[in-house]
Every structure is written in C-alpha cells, then in structure tokens.
Amino acid sequence: MAHLPIWYLGQVPSSVCDAALAEFMAIEPRDAAMGVAGDTHNHSQRSTTIRFAQDDHWFGHALFGHGIAGNRACAWGFEVDRREAVQFAEYGDGQHYDWHVDTFPLAGLDSDRKVTVVCLMNDPSEFVGGEFEIRLYAPYTAPLSKGSVIAFPSMLEHRVAPVTSGKRYSATMWLGGPRFR
C-alpha cells in the first residue's frame, strides 16, 4: 500500500511576500499568546511578536488556496468551511515557539482547526536558527526558502526553533470545519 504525503509544500512568489510583508509590518504588533481563548502568555513556550491581518486580506486567499490544495493532494479529506485571519509572526533573537498543536478537539468548540498553512516571508539568509519542524515519530525540518508554503494537519506537533540572530518572518492561516467525529 502506498503512503500518502503527510504535508504539502507549495510556493508564493517572492514579490508577493515582499508586498504582504510591507503591509503586515504596518499593523500594530502584540505579544503572542496561546490556548483556546488566546489569552495564555508563557514565554518559555512561545516568545514572538504577532500581527493579525484583516479577515479578508488578499494574502489570506493565497494561503487558503494552498491549504485546500494540500487537503486534496495529500488526501486528508477534511471538511473545511472556514478560514481564520492571517497571523503574521516576527521572531527575533532568542524567540521561538516550542512543540505544540493548533487544534483543540477537547475544548467543546463548534468547529475544529483542520489544516495549518505556514509561509516563510523572508530569506533564511536573514536569520540563524528558526527552523520549522514537524514531529511525526521523529522531527522533520521543512526545507523552507522565501515564499515556501507548508500545509499540514493541525493536529501534528510542530515548532519554530529559537532564532539566534536576525529576524524570521512568517504568515500562518488555519482552515477549519465541523468538529472531528
């Protein structure tokens, strides 16, 4: 039996990343939080600055398209009927997001996050560290370059390793749908 891919890799043009990055940097930054309500601050687990784009931001359409393509190409078969606003993250020296998942199936919400879509917005030569890893039995380091997109099931454990110098920029979107059954 052939194994289907666990994640999907795509690409956004560099010029598109530059245009979106300029717009995201104009949004008021805030300290990142975690949890169902997004109100838990624990800098040993997550230390980064984030900005949220408007719900209908044009860059969100590109990420949504990659999420749908991943759901189809990898045959996850998730029922998806919504998307969240793009979250833009800036990681500086020492900042990271330790191992975590992006869905909360035991929280009793009306819907679940099903697909996580992440785009690296700048060139990896601009920072040291900050590797994006997914853990399925053993960590997989995604070979990301500027404009690389990775989509994967939101229940997979993943992280951004600490940045040791420079700045790392990424944009993330979550696609959701009816609760898992």
C-alpha positions in Angstrom: 0.0 0.0 0.0 1.4 3.4 -1.0 1.7 6.0 1.7 0.2 9.4 1.1 2.2 12.6 2.0 1.7 13.9 5.5 2.3 17.6 4.4 2.1 19.7 1.3 4.8 22.0 0.0 4.0 25.0 -2.2 5.4 28.4 -3.2 4.3 32.0 -3.2 6.3 34.4 -5.4 9.0 36.4 -3.6 7.5 39.7 -4.8 4.1 38.7 -3.3 5.8 38.0 0.0 7.5 41.5 -0.1 4.2 43.2 -0.7 2.4 41.3 2.1 5.3 41.8 4.5 5.2 45.6 4.0 1.5 45.6 4.8 1.8 43.3 7.8 4.6 45.4 9.3 2.2 48.4 9.3 -0.2 46.5 11.7 0.1 47.1 15.4 2.2 44.3 17.0 1.4 42.4 20.1 2.9 39.8 22.3 1.9 36.3 21.2 -0.4 34.2 23.4 -1.6 30.6 23.3 -4.7 28.5 24.1 -8.3 28.2 23.0 -9.1 31.8 24.1 -5.7 33.1 23.0 -5.1 34.6 26.5 -2.3 32.5 27.9 1.2 34.0 27.9 4.1 31.7 28.6 7.4 32.9 27.1 9.2 29.7 27.9 6.8 28.0 25.4 6.1 30.8 23.0 8.1 34.0 22.6 7.3 36.0 19.5 5.6 39.2 18.2 2.4 38.8 16.1 0.1 40.9 14.0 -3.3 39.9 12.6 -4.4 40.9 9.2 -8.0 41.8 8.4 -10.2 38.7 7.8 -10.4 39.4 4.1 -6.7 40.3 3.5 -5.6 39.4 0.0 -2.7 37.3 1.2 -5.1 35.1 3.0 -6.6 34.0 -0.3 -3.2 32.7 -1.4 -2.7 30.7 1.8 -6.3 29.4 1.7 -5.6 28.1 -1.8 -2.5 26.2 -0.6 -4.4 24.8 2.3 -7.2 23.5 0.0 -4.6 22.1 -2.4 -2.8 20.3 0.4 -6.1 18.8 1.7 -6.8 17.5 -1.8 -3.2 16.4 -2.9 -2.5 14.7 0.4 -6.0 13.1 0.6 -6.6 14.2 4.1 -10.3 14.6 3.2 -11.1 17.2 5.9 -14.4 19.0 5.7 -13.3 22.7 5.5 -15.8 25.5 5.5 -13.9 28.4 7.1 -10.6 30.1 7.5 -9.1 32.4 10.1 -7.3 35.7 9.6 -3.7 35.6 8.7 -1.4 35.7 11.7 2.0 37.3 10.9 4.8 36.4 13.2 8.2 38.1 13.8 10.9 36.1 15.6 14.0 37.9 16.8 17.0 36.8 18.8 16.0 34.1 21.3 12.4 34.0 20.2 10.7 30.7 19.4 7.5 28.6 19.6 8.1 25.2 21.2 6.3 22.0 20.3 2.6 22.4 20.0 -0.5 21.5 18.0 -3.0 24.0 16.5 -6.3 22.3 17.3 -8.3 21.9 20.5 -10.7 19.0 19.9 -11.5 18.5 23.6 -12.5 22.2 24.1 -16.1 21.7 23.0 -15.9 24.3 20.3 -18.4 24.4 17.4 -15.6 23.7 14.9 -12.1 22.5 14.8 -8.9 23.7 13.1 -8.1 21.1 10.5 -5.3 22.5 8.2 -2.4 24.7 9.2 -0.7 26.7 6.4 2.6 28.5 7.0 4.6 30.7 4.6 8.1 31.9 5.2 8.1 35.5 4.3 11.8 36.3 4.2 15.0 34.7 3.0 16.6 32.3 5.5 20.0 34.0 5.0 18.5 36.9 7.0 18.4 34.9 10.3 20.1 32.0 12.1 18.1 29.3 13.7 14.3 29.5 13.5 13.9 26.1 11.8 10.4 25.0 11.2 9.9 21.3 12.3 7.0 18.9 12.3 7.2 15.9 14.6 5.7 12.6 13.4 7.7 9.9 15.2 10.9 11.9 14.5 11.3 15.7 13.8 11.2 16.7 10.1 12.8 20.0 9.3 10.9 21.7 6.5 13.3 22.9 3.7 11.8 26.4 3.6 13.0 29.3 1.5 11.4 32.7 1.0 7.9 32.1 -0.2 7.8 28.4 0.7 4.4 27.3 2.0 3.9 24.2 4.1 0.4 22.9 4.8 -0.3 20.0 7.2 -3.0 18.6 9.5 -3.4 21.0 12.5 -3.1 18.1 15.0 0.5 17.4 14.0 3.0 18.6 16.6 5.3 21.3 15.2 7.6 24.2 16.4 9.8 27.1 15.4 13.2 26.6 16.9 14.9 29.6 18.6 16.2 32.3 16.3 19.8 33.0 17.4 20.3 36.1 15.2 18.5 38.2 12.7 14.7 38.3 12.1 12.4 35.5 10.9 9.0 36.4 9.4 6.2 34.0 8.7 2.5 34.1 7.9 0.1 31.4 9.2 -3.5 30.6 8.5 -5.8 27.9 9.8 -8.6 26.2 7.9 -11.4 24.8 9.9 -14.7 23.0 9.7 -17.2 20.9 11.6 -15.9 19.1 14.7 -13.9 15.9 14.2 -16.1 12.8 14.7 
